[in-house]
Amino acid sequence: MNQQQLTFWNGQRVGINRPDLQFDYKGRRYSVEYDSPASGRGPGHQSRLTANDSDAEIILIIIPVE
């Protein structure tokens, strides 16, 4: 929580943005962004995460609001 974006291999900070969730699994860094359809911020966050660490797997989850 409230952790800046880091790389997998050396834990180097690559961005001041804070992914909603980030973790390492089987030798790879994953970053997850949760968004609502109305917000529209998710795709921009996803692009920034990818630009900061192109080796990471970036997952964008849009949660429908009922």
PQR file of N, CA, C, O and H, with PARSE charges and radii, in Angstrom:
ATOM      1  N   MET A   1       0.842  -1.181   0.000 -0.4000 1.5000
ATOM      2  CA  MET A   1       0.000   0.000   0.000 -0.0000 2.0000
ATOM      3  C   MET A   1       0.886   1.242   0.000  0.5500 1.7000
ATOM      4  O   MET A   1       1.862   1.328   0.745 -0.5500 1.4000
ATOM      5  N   ASN A   2       0.533   2.176  -0.829 -0.4000 1.5000
ATOM      6  CA  ASN A   2       1.255   3.436  -0.917 -0.0000 2.0000
ATOM      7  C   ASN A   2       2.734   3.224  -1.242  0.5500 1.7000
ATOM      8  O   ASN A   2       3.589   3.968  -0.763 -0.5500 1.4000
ATOM      9  H   ASN A   2      -0.260   2.106  -1.434  0.4000 1.0000
ATOM     10  N   GLN A   3       3.034   2.209  -2.057 -0.4000 1.5000
ATOM     11  CA  GLN A   3       4.401   1.898  -2.440 -0.0000 2.0000
ATOM     12  C   GLN A   3       4.644   2.371  -3.867  0.5500 1.7000
ATOM     13  O   GLN A   3       3.827   2.127  -4.754 -0.5500 1.4000
ATOM     14  H   GLN A   3       2.339   1.604  -2.446  0.4000 1.0000
ATOM     15  N   GLN A   4       5.758   3.041  -4.083 -0.4000 1.5000
ATOM     16  CA  GLN A   4       6.068   3.524  -5.417 -0.0000 2.0000
ATOM     17  C   GLN A   4       6.426   2.357  -6.330  0.5500 1.7000
ATOM     18  O   GLN A   4       6.774   1.273  -5.862 -0.5500 1.4000
ATOM     19  H   GLN A   4       6.421   3.239  -3.362  0.4000 1.0000
ATOM     20  N   GLN A   5       6.337   2.590  -7.629 -0.4000 1.5000
ATOM     21  CA  GLN A   5       6.568   1.527  -8.606 -0.0000 2.0000
ATOM     22  C   GLN A   5       8.041   1.112  -8.601  0.5500 1.7000
ATOM     23  O   GLN A   5       8.938   1.947  -8.723 -0.5500 1.4000
ATOM     24  H   GLN A   5       6.054   3.470  -8.009  0.4000 1.0000
ATOM     25  N   LEU A   6       8.271  -0.206  -8.455 -0.4000 1.5000
ATOM     26  CA  LEU A   6       9.611  -0.771  -8.390 -0.0000 2.0000
ATOM     27  C   LEU A   6       9.790  -1.830  -9.468  0.5500 1.7000
ATOM     28  O   LEU A   6       8.816  -2.410  -9.947 -0.5500 1.4000
ATOM     29  H   LEU A   6       7.542  -0.884  -8.356  0.4000 1.0000
ATOM     30  N   THR A   7      11.051  -2.079  -9.851 -0.4000 1.5000
ATOM     31  CA  THR A   7      11.340  -3.163 -10.787 -0.0000 2.0000
ATOM     32  C   THR A   7      11.478  -4.470 -10.024  0.5500 1.7000
ATOM     33  O   THR A   7      11.645  -4.476  -8.804 -0.5500 1.4000
ATOM     34  H   THR A   7      11.842  -1.608  -9.463  0.4000 1.0000
ATOM     35  N   PHE A   8      11.407  -5.577 -10.754 -0.4000 1.5000
ATOM     36  CA  PHE A   8      11.540  -6.888 -10.133 -0.0000 2.0000
ATOM     37  C   PHE A   8      12.984  -7.190  -9.758  0.5500 1.7000
ATOM     38  O   PHE A   8      13.263  -7.579  -8.624 -0.5500 1.4000
ATOM     39  H   PHE A   8      11.271  -5.572 -11.745  0.4000 1.0000
ATOM     40  N   TRP A   9      13.893  -7.014 -10.693 -0.4000 1.5000
ATOM     41  CA  TRP A   9      15.250  -7.532 -10.525 -0.0000 2.0000
ATOM     42  C   TRP A   9      16.046  -6.852  -9.435  0.5500 1.7000
ATOM     43  O   TRP A   9      16.763  -7.530  -8.699 -0.5500 1.4000
ATOM     44  H   TRP A   9      13.666  -6.698 -11.614  0.4000 1.0000
ATOM     45  N   ASN A  10      15.952  -5.561  -9.302 -0.4000 1.5000
ATOM     46  CA  ASN A  10      16.781  -4.904  -8.295 -0.0000 2.0000
ATOM     47  C   ASN A  10      15.983  -3.989  -7.367  0.5500 1.7000
ATOM     48  O   ASN A  10      16.568  -3.269  -6.558 -0.5500 1.4000
ATOM     49  H   ASN A  10      15.370  -5.011  -9.900  0.4000 1.0000
ATOM     50  N   GLY A  11      14.673  -4.010  -7.475 -0.4000 1.5000
ATOM     51  CA  GLY A  11      13.847  -3.183  -6.609 -0.0000 2.0000
ATOM     52  C   GLY A  11      14.048  -1.699  -6.822  0.5500 1.7000
ATOM     53  O   GLY A  11      13.736  -0.893  -5.945 -0.5500 1.4000
ATOM     54  H   GLY A  11      14.198  -4.595  -8.132  0.4000 1.0000
ATOM     55  N   GLN A  12      14.568  -1.332  -7.982 -0.4000 1.5000
ATOM     56  CA  GLN A  12      14.816   0.074  -8.294 -0.0000 2.0000
ATOM     57  C   GLN A  12      13.502   0.812  -8.502  0.5500 1.7000
ATOM     58  O   GLN A  12      12.602   0.315  -9.179 -0.5500 1.4000
ATOM     59  H   GLN A  12      14.822  -1.986  -8.695  0.4000 1.0000
ATOM     60  N   ARG A  13      13.397   1.990  -7.921 -0.4000 1.5000
ATOM     61  CA  ARG A  13      12.216   2.817  -8.131 -0.0000 2.0000
ATOM     62  C   ARG A  13      12.237   3.342  -9.558  0.5500 1.7000
ATOM     63  O   ARG A  13      13.223   3.933  -9.997 -0.5500 1.4000
ATOM     64  H   ARG A  13      14.128   2.394  -7.371  0.4000 1.0000
ATOM     65  N   VAL A  14      11.149   3.124 -10.276 -0.4000 1.5000
ATOM     66  CA  VAL A  14      11.072   3.570 -11.669 -0.0000 2.0000
ATOM     67  C   VAL A  14       9.978   4.602 -11.883  0.5500 1.7000
ATOM     68  O   VAL A  14       9.831   5.135 -12.983 -0.5500 1.4000
ATOM     69  H   VAL A  14      10.347   2.644  -9.920  0.4000 1.0000
ATOM     70  N   GLY A  15       9.216   4.883 -10.848 -0.4000 1.5000
ATOM     71  CA  GLY A  15       8.169   5.881 -10.974 -0.0000 2.0000
ATOM     72  C   GLY A  15       7.671   6.299  -9.612  0.5500 1.7000
ATOM     73  O   GLY A  15       7.727   5.537  -8.648 -0.5500 1.4000
ATOM     74  H   GLY A  15       9.335   4.450  -9.954  0.4000 1.0000
ATOM     75  N   ILE A  16       7.177   7.532  -9.549 -0.4000 1.5000
ATOM     76  CA  ILE A  16       6.625   8.000  -8.274 -0.0000 2.0000
ATOM     77  C   ILE A  16       5.145   7.657  -8.165  0.5500 1.7000
ATOM     78  O   ILE A  16       4.520   7.845  -7.121 -0.5500 1.4000
ATOM     79  H   ILE A  16       7.131   8.152 -10.332  0.4000 1.0000
ATOM     80  N   ASN A  17       4.594   7.143  -9.279 -0.4000 1.5000
ATOM     81  CA  ASN A  17       3.205   6.705  -9.228 -0.0000 2.0000
ATOM     82  C   ASN A  17       3.094   5.497  -8.304  0.5500 1.7000
ATOM     83  O   ASN A  17       4.083   4.813  -8.044 -0.5500 1.4000
ATOM     84  H   ASN A  17       5.102   6.990 -10.127  0.4000 1.0000
ATOM     85  N   ARG A  18       1.902   5.244  -7.818 -0.4000 1.5000
ATOM     86  CA  ARG A  18       1.686   4.160  -6.871 -0.0000 2.0000
ATOM     87  C   ARG A  18       0.613   3.224  -7.419  0.5500 1.7000
ATOM     88  O   ARG A  18      -0.577   3.534  -7.352 -0.5500 1.4000
ATOM     89  H   ARG A  18       1.098   5.800  -8.029  0.4000 1.0000
ATOM     90  N   PRO A  19       1.034   2.072  -7.965 -0.5600 1.5000
ATOM     91  CA  PRO A  19       0.046   1.109  -8.458  0.2800 2.0000
ATOM     92  C   PRO A  19      -0.878   0.680  -7.322  0.5500 1.7000
ATOM     93  O   PRO A  19      -0.476   0.671  -6.159 -0.5500 1.4000
ATOM     94  N   ASP A  20      -2.109   0.327  -7.660 -0.4000 1.5000
ATOM     95  CA  ASP A  20      -3.044  -0.141  -6.635 -0.0000 2.0000
ATOM     96  C   ASP A  20      -2.536  -1.421  -5.985  0.5500 1.7000
ATOM     97  O   ASP A  20      -2.742  -1.645  -4.793 -0.5500 1.4000
ATOM     98  H   ASP A  20      -2.436   0.334  -8.605  0.4000 1.0000
ATOM     99  N   LEU A  21      -1.874  -2.254  -6.773 -0.4000 1.5000
ATOM    100  CA  LEU A  21      -1.315  -3.505  -6.261 -0.0000 2.0000
ATOM    101  C   LEU A  21      -0.101  -3.837  -7.108  0.5500 1.7000
ATOM    102  O   LEU A  21      -0.160  -3.733  -8.333 -0.5500 1.4000
ATOM    103  H   LEU A  21      -1.706  -2.072  -7.742  0.4000 1.0000
ATOM    104  N   GLN A  22       1.000  -4.235  -6.480 -0.4000 1.5000
ATOM    105  CA  GLN A  22       2.134  -4.740  -7.230 -0.0000 2.0000
ATOM    106  C   GLN A  22       2.735  -5.906  -6.467  0.5500 1.7000
ATOM    107  O   GLN A  22       2.787  -5.903  -5.237 -0.5500 1.4000
ATOM    108  H   GLN A  22       1.047  -4.320  -5.485  0.4000 1.0000
ATOM    109  N   PHE A  23       3.188  -6.902  -7.215 -0.4000 1.5000
ATOM    110  CA  PHE A  23       3.750  -8.092  -6.604 -0.0000 2.0000
ATOM    111  C   PHE A  23       4.656  -8.794  -7.603  0.5500 1.7000
ATOM    112  O   PHE A  23       4.608  -8.528  -8.804 -0.5500 1.4000
ATOM    113  H   PHE A  23       3.146  -6.905  -8.214  0.4000 1.0000
ATOM    114  N   ASP A  24       5.491  -9.705  -7.079 -0.4000 1.5000
ATOM    115  CA  ASP A  24       6.367 -10.534  -7.909 -0.0000 2.0000
ATOM    116  C   ASP A  24       5.817 -11.949  -7.905  0.5500 1.7000
ATOM    117  O   ASP A  24       5.371 -12.460  -6.877 -0.5500 1.4000
ATOM    118  H   ASP A  24       5.529  -9.921  -6.104  0.4000 1.0000
ATOM    119  N   TYR A  25       5.858 -12.573  -9.079 -0.4000 1.5000
ATOM    120  CA  TYR A  25       5.400 -13.956  -9.190 -0.0000 2.0000
ATOM    121  C   TYR A  25       6.177 -14.642 -10.305  0.5500 1.7000
ATOM    122  O   TYR A  25       6.170 -14.195 -11.452 -0.5500 1.4000
ATOM    123  H   TYR A  25       6.221 -12.158  -9.914  0.4000 1.0000
ATOM    124  N   LYS A  26       6.839 -15.722  -9.957 -0.4000 1.5000
ATOM    125  CA  LYS A  26       7.608 -16.529 -10.916 -0.0000 2.0000
ATOM    126  C   LYS A  26       8.559 -15.674 -11.749  0.5500 1.7000
ATOM    127  O   LYS A  26       8.603 -15.785 -12.974 -0.5500 1.4000
ATOM    128  H   LYS A  26       6.845 -16.086  -9.025  0.4000 1.0000
ATOM    129  N   GLY A  27       9.308 -14.830 -11.073 -0.4000 1.5000
ATOM    130  CA  GLY A  27      10.337 -14.050 -11.735 -0.0000 2.0000
ATOM    131  C   GLY A  27       9.863 -12.852 -12.532  0.5500 1.7000
ATOM    132  O   GLY A  27      10.588 -12.351 -13.391 -0.5500 1.4000
ATOM    133  H   GLY A  27       9.272 -14.740 -10.077  0.4000 1.0000
ATOM    134  N   ARG A  28       8.663 -12.393 -12.261 -0.4000 1.5000
ATOM    135  CA  ARG A  28       8.138 -11.245 -12.999 -0.0000 2.0000
ATOM    136  C   ARG A  28       7.394 -10.308 -12.056  0.5500 1.7000
ATOM    137  O   ARG A  28       6.766 -10.750 -11.093 -0.5500 1.4000
ATOM    138  H   ARG A  28       8.074 -12.800 -11.563  0.4000 1.0000
ATOM    139  N   ARG A  29       7.469  -9.013 -12.342 -0.4000 1.5000
ATOM    140  CA  ARG A  29       6.756  -7.996 -11.568 -0.0000 2.0000
ATOM    141  C   ARG A  29       5.393  -7.773 -12.202  0.5500 1.7000
ATOM    142  O   ARG A  29       5.275  -7.673 -13.423 -0.5500 1.4000
ATOM    143  H   ARG A  29       7.979  -8.654 -13.124  0.4000 1.0000
ATOM    144  N   TYR A  30       4.369  -7.696 -11.369 -0.4000 1.5000
ATOM    145  CA  TYR A  30       3.004  -7.418 -11.818 -0.0000 2.0000
ATOM    146  C   TYR A  30       2.517  -6.158 -11.126  0.5500 1.7000
ATOM    147  O   TYR A  30       2.749  -5.956  -9.935 -0.5500 1.4000
ATOM    148  H   TYR A  30       4.464  -7.777 -10.377  0.4000 1.0000
ATOM    149  N   SER A  31       1.840  -5.319 -11.889 -0.4000 1.5000
ATOM    150  CA  SER A  31       1.187  -4.138 -11.332 -0.0000 2.0000
ATOM    151  C   SER A  31      -0.271  -4.181 -11.759  0.5500 1.7000
ATOM    152  O   SER A  31      -0.584  -4.448 -12.919 -0.5500 1.4000
ATOM    153  H   SER A  31       1.651  -5.484 -12.857  0.4000 1.0000
ATOM    154  N   VAL A  32      -1.152  -3.916 -10.813 -0.4000 1.5000
ATOM    155  CA  VAL A  32      -2.589  -3.971 -11.070 -0.0000 2.0000
ATOM    156  C   VAL A  32      -3.188  -2.609 -10.771  0.5500 1.7000
ATOM    157  O   VAL A  32      -2.912  -2.007  -9.733 -0.5500 1.4000
ATOM    158  H   VAL A  32      -0.898  -3.699  -9.871  0.4000 1.0000
ATOM    159  N   GLU A  33      -4.010  -2.133 -11.691 -0.4000 1.5000
ATOM    160  CA  GLU A  33      -4.754  -0.885 -11.510 -0.0000 2.0000
ATOM    161  C   GLU A  33      -6.244  -1.209 -11.544  0.5500 1.7000
ATOM    162  O   GLU A  33      -6.715  -1.874 -12.466 -0.5500 1.4000
ATOM    163  H   GLU A  33      -4.234  -2.622 -12.534  0.4000 1.0000
ATOM    164  N   TYR A  34      -6.975  -0.746 -10.556 -0.4000 1.5000
ATOM    165  CA  TYR A  34      -8.430  -0.896 -10.512 -0.0000 2.0000
ATOM    166  C   TYR A  34      -9.049   0.447 -10.875  0.5500 1.7000
ATOM    167  O   TYR A  34      -8.570   1.498 -10.449 -0.5500 1.4000
ATOM    168  H   TYR A  34      -6.592  -0.205  -9.807  0.4000 1.0000
ATOM    169  N   ASP A  35     -10.110   0.404 -11.660 -0.4000 1.5000
ATOM    170  CA  ASP A  35     -10.749   1.640 -12.098 -0.0000 2.0000
ATOM    171  C   ASP A  35     -12.241   1.390 -12.257  0.5500 1.7000
ATOM    172  O   ASP A  35     -12.688   0.246 -12.338 -0.5500 1.4000
ATOM    173  H   ASP A  35     -10.499  -0.450 -12.006  0.4000 1.0000
ATOM    174  N   SER A  36     -12.997   2.469 -12.299 -0.4000 1.5000
ATOM    175  CA  SER A  36     -14.430   2.373 -12.599 -0.0000 2.0000
ATOM    176  C   SER A  36     -14.638   2.891 -14.023  0.5500 1.7000
ATOM    177  O   SER A  36     -13.818   3.665 -14.518 -0.5500 1.4000
ATOM    178  H   SER A  36     -12.634   3.398 -12.233  0.4000 1.0000
ATOM    179  N   PRO A  37     -15.706   2.482 -14.681 -0.5600 1.5000
ATOM    180  CA  PRO A  37     -15.948   2.949 -16.044  0.2800 2.0000
ATOM    181  C   PRO A  37     -16.056   4.478 -16.133  0.5500 1.7000
ATOM    182  O   PRO A  37     -15.631   5.071 -17.125 -0.5500 1.4000
ATOM    183  N   ALA A  38     -16.609   5.103 -15.123 -0.4000 1.5000
ATOM    184  CA  ALA A  38     -16.818   6.554 -15.156 -0.0000 2.0000
ATOM    185  C   ALA A  38     -15.531   7.336 -14.923  0.5500 1.7000
ATOM    186  O   ALA A  38     -15.404   8.465 -15.397 -0.5500 1.4000
ATOM    187  H   ALA A  38     -16.954   4.621 -14.318  0.4000 1.0000
ATOM    188  N   SER A  39     -14.591   6.765 -14.215 -0.4000 1.5000
ATOM    189  CA  SER A  39     -13.358   7.477 -13.881 -0.0000 2.0000
ATOM    190  C   SER A  39     -12.519   7.774 -15.117  0.5500 1.7000
ATOM    191  O   SER A  39     -12.139   8.921 -15.350 -0.5500 1.4000
ATOM    192  H   SER A  39     -14.694   5.848 -13.830  0.4000 1.0000
ATOM    193  N   GLY A  40     -12.232   6.758 -15.900 -0.4000 1.5000
ATOM    194  CA  GLY A  40     -11.431   6.945 -17.099 -0.0000 2.0000
ATOM    195  C   GLY A  40      -9.944   7.146 -16.866  0.5500 1.7000
ATOM    196  O   GLY A  40      -9.199   7.380 -17.818 -0.5500 1.4000
ATOM    197  H   GLY A  40     -12.540   5.826 -15.711  0.4000 1.0000
ATOM    198  N   ARG A  41      -9.498   7.060 -15.618 -0.4000 1.5000
ATOM    199  CA  ARG A  41      -8.073   7.275 -15.322 -0.0000 2.0000
ATOM    200  C   ARG A  41      -7.236   6.018 -15.533  0.5500 1.7000
ATOM    201  O   ARG A  41      -6.018   6.105 -15.694 -0.5500 1.4000
ATOM    202  H   ARG A  41     -10.103   6.870 -14.845  0.4000 1.0000
ATOM    203  N   GLY A  42      -7.878   4.853 -15.534 -0.4000 1.5000
ATOM    204  CA  GLY A  42      -7.159   3.583 -15.611 -0.0000 2.0000
ATOM    205  C   GLY A  42      -6.242   3.436 -16.809  0.5500 1.7000
ATOM    206  O   GLY A  42      -5.083   3.060 -16.634 -0.5500 1.4000
ATOM    207  H   GLY A  42      -8.867   4.783 -15.403  0.4000 1.0000
ATOM    208  N   PRO A  43      -6.712   3.718 -18.034 -0.5600 1.5000
ATOM    209  CA  PRO A  43      -5.828   3.562 -19.195  0.2800 2.0000
ATOM    210  C   PRO A  43      -4.567   4.436 -19.119  0.5500 1.7000
ATOM    211  O   PRO A  43      -3.491   4.002 -19.530 -0.5500 1.4000
ATOM    212  N   GLY A  44      -4.694   5.644 -18.604 -0.4000 1.5000
ATOM    213  CA  GLY A  44      -3.521   6.504 -18.441 -0.0000 2.0000
ATOM    214  C   GLY A  44      -2.546   5.942 -17.425  0.5500 1.7000
ATOM    215  O   GLY A  44      -1.333   5.982 -17.627 -0.5500 1.4000
ATOM    216  H   GLY A  44      -5.569   5.996 -18.271  0.4000 1.0000
ATOM    217  N   HIS A  45      -3.080   5.421 -16.336 -0.4000 1.5000
ATOM    218  CA  HIS A  45      -2.232   4.799 -15.319 -0.0000 2.0000
ATOM    219  C   HIS A  45      -1.534   3.572 -15.905  0.5500 1.7000
ATOM    220  O   HIS A  45      -0.349   3.343 -15.661 -0.5500 1.4000
ATOM    221  H   HIS A  45      -4.066   5.389 -16.172  0.4000 1.0000
ATOM    222  N   GLN A  46      -2.278   2.792 -16.675 -0.4000 1.5000
ATOM    223  CA  GLN A  46      -1.709   1.605 -17.298 -0.0000 2.0000
ATOM    224  C   GLN A  46      -0.560   1.992 -18.240  0.5500 1.7000
ATOM    225  O   GLN A  46       0.487   1.345 -18.232 -0.5500 1.4000
ATOM    226  H   GLN A  46      -3.241   2.978 -16.873  0.4000 1.0000
ATOM    227  N   SER A  47      -0.747   3.016 -19.031 -0.4000 1.5000
ATOM    228  CA  SER A  47       0.302   3.482 -19.954 -0.0000 2.0000
ATOM    229  C   SER A  47       1.540   3.953 -19.201  0.5500 1.7000
ATOM    230  O   SER A  47       2.665   3.652 -19.601 -0.5500 1.4000
ATOM    231  H   SER A  47      -1.598   3.541 -19.037  0.4000 1.0000
ATOM    232  N   ARG A  48       1.338   4.682 -18.127 -0.4000 1.5000
ATOM    233  CA  ARG A  48       2.464   5.194 -17.345 -0.0000 2.0000
ATOM    234  C   ARG A  48       3.237   4.049 -16.705  0.5500 1.7000
ATOM    235  O   ARG A  48       4.468   4.058 -16.706 -0.5500 1.4000
ATOM    236  H   ARG A  48       0.424   4.927 -17.803  0.4000 1.0000
ATOM    237  N   LEU A  49       2.526   3.062 -16.158 -0.4000 1.5000
ATOM    238  CA  LEU A  49       3.192   1.908 -15.550 -0.0000 2.0000
ATOM    239  C   LEU A  49       4.025   1.157 -16.589  0.5500 1.7000
ATOM    240  O   LEU A  49       5.155   0.753 -16.315 -0.5500 1.4000
ATOM    241  H   LEU A  49       1.526   3.055 -16.158  0.4000 1.0000
ATOM    242  N   THR A  50       3.459   0.976 -17.777 -0.4000 1.5000
ATOM    243  CA  THR A  50       4.169   0.277 -18.848 -0.0000 2.0000
ATOM    244  C   THR A  50       5.402   1.066 -19.282  0.5500 1.7000
ATOM    245  O   THR A  50       6.463   0.481 -19.499 -0.5500 1.4000
ATOM    246  H   THR A  50       2.542   1.305 -18.000  0.4000 1.0000
ATOM    247  N   ALA A  51       5.275   2.376 -19.410 -0.4000 1.5000
ATOM    248  CA  ALA A  51       6.407   3.211 -19.808 -0.0000 2.0000
ATOM    249  C   ALA A  51       7.529   3.157 -18.774  0.5500 1.7000
ATOM    250  O   ALA A  51       8.708   3.187 -19.128 -0.5500 1.4000
ATOM    251  H   ALA A  51       4.412   2.851 -19.233  0.4000 1.0000
ATOM    252  N   ASN A  52       7.164   3.078 -17.512 -0.4000 1.5000
ATOM    253  CA  ASN A  52       8.163   3.046 -16.444 -0.0000 2.0000
ATOM    254  C   ASN A  52       8.895   1.709 -16.360  0.5500 1.7000
ATOM    255  O   ASN A  52      10.077   1.675 -16.018 -0.5500 1.4000
ATOM    256  H   ASN A  52       6.206   3.053 -17.225  0.4000 1.0000
ATOM    257  N   ASP A  53       8.212   0.613 -16.666 -0.4000 1.5000
ATOM    258  CA  ASP A  53       8.818  -0.723 -16.560 -0.0000 2.0000
ATOM    259  C   ASP A  53       8.205  -1.618 -17.628  0.5500 1.7000
ATOM    260  O   ASP A  53       7.194  -2.280 -17.395 -0.5500 1.4000
ATOM    261  H   ASP A  53       7.252   0.640 -16.944  0.4000 1.0000
ATOM    262  N   SER A  54       8.827  -1.629 -18.797 -0.4000 1.5000
ATOM    263  CA  SER A  54       8.268  -2.403 -19.918 -0.0000 2.0000
ATOM    264  C   SER A  54       8.382  -3.911 -19.713  0.5500 1.7000
ATOM    265  O   SER A  54       7.748  -4.674 -20.442 -0.5500 1.4000
ATOM    266  H   SER A  54       9.649  -1.092 -18.986  0.4000 1.0000
ATOM    267  N   ASP A  55       9.168  -4.357 -18.745 -0.4000 1.5000
ATOM    268  CA  ASP A  55       9.285  -5.792 -18.462 -0.0000 2.0000
ATOM    269  C   ASP A  55       8.168  -6.302 -17.555  0.5500 1.7000
ATOM    270  O   ASP A  55       7.974  -7.512 -17.439 -0.5500 1.4000
ATOM    271  H   ASP A  55       9.683  -3.738 -18.152  0.4000 1.0000
ATOM    272  N   ALA A  56       7.440  -5.408 -16.919 -0.4000 1.5000
ATOM    273  CA  ALA A  56       6.379  -5.810 -15.986 -0.0000 2.0000
ATOM    274  C   ALA A  56       5.105  -6.158 -16.747  0.5500 1.7000
ATOM    275  O   ALA A  56       4.888  -5.712 -17.873 -0.5500 1.4000
ATOM    276  H   ALA A  56       7.597  -4.425 -17.013  0.4000 1.0000
ATOM    277  N   GLU A  57       4.282  -6.955 -16.110 -0.4000 1.5000
ATOM    278  CA  GLU A  57       2.944  -7.263 -16.623 -0.0000 2.0000
ATOM    279  C   GLU A  57       1.989  -6.278 -15.961  0.5500 1.7000
ATOM    280  O   GLU A  57       1.885  -6.245 -14.735 -0.5500 1.4000
ATOM    281  H   GLU A  57       4.458  -7.317 -15.194  0.4000 1.0000
ATOM    282  N   ILE A  58       1.300  -5.484 -16.753 -0.4000 1.5000
ATOM    283  CA  ILE A  58       0.382  -4.475 -16.232 -0.0000 2.0000
ATOM    284  C   ILE A  58      -1.048  -4.944 -16.473  0.5500 1.7000
ATOM    285  O   ILE A  58      -1.422  -5.263 -17.601 -0.5500 1.4000
ATOM    286  H   ILE A  58       1.385  -5.511 -17.750  0.4000 1.0000
ATOM    287  N   ILE A  59      -1.833  -4.982 -15.422 -0.4000 1.5000
ATOM    288  CA  ILE A  59      -3.212  -5.473 -15.503 -0.0000 2.0000
ATOM    289  C   ILE A  59      -4.152  -4.336 -15.120  0.5500 1.7000
ATOM    290  O   ILE A  59      -4.029  -3.752 -14.043 -0.5500 1.4000
ATOM    291  H   ILE A  59      -1.530  -4.723 -14.506  0.4000 1.0000
ATOM    292  N   LEU A  60      -5.088  -4.030 -16.010 -0.4000 1.5000
ATOM    293  CA  LEU A  60      -6.109  -3.012 -15.741 -0.0000 2.0000
ATOM    294  C   LEU A  60      -7.439  -3.721 -15.530  0.5500 1.7000
ATOM    295  O   LEU A  60      -7.905  -4.447 -16.409 -0.5500 1.4000
ATOM    296  H   LEU A  60      -5.187  -4.504 -16.884  0.4000 1.0000
ATOM    297  N   ILE A  61      -8.043  -3.516 -14.382 -0.4000 1.5000
ATOM    298  CA  ILE A  61      -9.329  -4.129 -14.059 -0.0000 2.0000
ATOM    299  C   ILE A  61     -10.367  -3.030 -13.920  0.5500 1.7000
ATOM    300  O   ILE A  61     -10.261  -2.168 -13.047 -0.5500 1.4000
ATOM    301  H   ILE A  61      -7.665  -2.926 -13.669  0.4000 1.0000
ATOM    302  N   ILE A  62     -11.371  -3.064 -14.787 -0.4000 1.5000
ATOM    303  CA  ILE A  62     -12.472  -2.103 -14.717 -0.0000 2.0000
ATOM    304  C   ILE A  62     -13.601  -2.770 -13.928  0.5500 1.7000
ATOM    305  O   ILE A  62     -14.117  -3.817 -14.318 -0.5500 1.4000
ATOM    306  H   ILE A  62     -11.458  -3.764 -15.496  0.4000 1.0000
ATOM    307  N   ILE A  63     -13.969  -2.144 -12.817 -0.4000 1.5000
ATOM    308  CA  ILE A  63     -15.020  -2.691 -11.945 -0.0000 2.0000
ATOM    309  C   ILE A  63     -16.308  -1.943 -12.224  0.5500 1.7000
ATOM    310  O   ILE A  63     -16.397  -0.741 -11.970 -0.5500 1.4000
ATOM    311  H   ILE A  63     -13.550  -1.294 -12.499  0.4000 1.0000
ATOM    312  N   PRO A  64     -17.307  -2.638 -12.744 -0.5600 1.5000
ATOM    313  CA  PRO A  64     -18.576  -1.964 -13.036  0.2800 2.0000
ATOM    314  C   PRO A  64     -19.256  -1.465 -11.764  0.5500 1.7000
ATOM    315  O   PRO A  64     -19.226  -2.122 -10.723 -0.5500 1.4000
ATOM    316  N   VAL A  65     -19.855  -0.313 -11.872 -0.4000 1.5000
ATOM    317  CA  VAL A  65     -20.590   0.274 -10.751 -0.0000 2.0000
ATOM    318  C   VAL A  65     -22.064   0.094 -11.040  0.5500 1.7000
ATOM    319  O   VAL A  65     -22.548   0.467 -12.108 -0.5500 1.4000
ATOM    320  H   VAL A  65     -19.880   0.220 -12.717  0.4000 1.0000
ATOM    321  N   GLU A  66     -22.768  -0.472 -10.098 -0.4000 1.5000
ATOM    322  CA  GLU A  66     -24.211  -0.715 -10.305 -0.0000 2.0000
ATOM    323  C   GLU A  66     -25.038   0.274  -9.535  0.5500 1.7000
ATOM    324  O   GLU A  66     -26.267   0.224  -9.587 -0.5500 1.4000
ATOM    325  H   GLU A  66     -22.375  -0.776  -9.230  0.4000 1.0000
TER
END
